[in-house]
């Protein structure tokens, strides 16, 4: 039946007069994907592919709804679906970034059986953002900060093949689709003995929204009997999630404790409080000190996080509870309520907290950051 469907589409796309610009791209027997395009796919000398946003790839389960009775595809549909099986776990077992082992989603429990894995240690799972991969500075900095700390089991999910392409029509729907498979993998870890009370999911940008979706899936699949202990979202992505019309956004109910760092809340990141506790360094919405534009400001979230992980000073990102940035500037805050942004945030913290940072590394100002100057 699956082979018949592929042949049927091939015939119709090759000879349809109503959509002559379309032709079959590929049918991968392993992943069972069918796709068409109306433009060229270009490859550079390194074998990296690039396309315009008129590439349409349908997962087999979507194909019957996407193709009409004449075998034609609506050219308005630009959604790109990539197999979730392209996502891989990387377990870092040594003292350097290069010392890592790769595992498929279905093999995740093998990580628990690695000689170097210590179940008595906390385990962190890092989810990167849009258009990132294992060579990205963010992942390397985050991993190296934990390696410096030397007290965690470190796992990174490389979902780069799903996180690229046009943001709204490729990466976002792929992330939401991946959340289902990733929740199964995490449940496998828990069922095979991972200490849930020591498991921590950290996600940047679209990875932060992915973390929230995974938390919701885990609650749903376990009938609310299992809930992630902590999700830390580093400037969780705004486009497509605020307002939550099509996709539900990260929220404080996705884990027992959800801490959020906002660094570009009027552009790339979440513009509103969305966690159990929300940190707003340098307003959290405008350009961060030392930055020129939105990209740098968006990236500050993972730089702040990495610094909090690697630093021996657990209070370097002190923040004060306050009603707003304007109130913070006027020093009308409750200075008796101080929390620490980053890995050292107490999990009984709630509300909105404000602070200032330095323009460059080291960014943390300690208690000097809780009063506006």
Buried (B, 14 or more C-beta within 10 A) or exposed (E): EEEEBBEBBBEBBEEBEEBEEBEBBEBEEEBBBBBBBBEEEEEEEEEEEEBEBBBBBBBBEBBEEBBEEEBBBEEEEBBBBBBBEBBBBBBBBEEEBEEBBEBEBEEBBBBBEEEEBEEEBBBBBBBBBBBBEBEBEBBBBBBBBBBEBEEBBBBBBBBBBBBBBBBBBBBBBBBBBBBBBBBBBBBBBBEEEBBBEBBBBBBBBBBBBBBBBBBBBBBEBEEEEBBBBBBBBBBBBBBBBBEEEEBBBBBBEBBBBBBBBBBBBBBBBBBEBBBBBBBBBBBBBBBBBBBEEBEBBBBBBBBBBBBBBBBEBEBBBBBBBBEBBEBBBEEEBEEEEBBBBBBBBEBEBBBBBBBBBEEEEEBBBBEEBBBBE
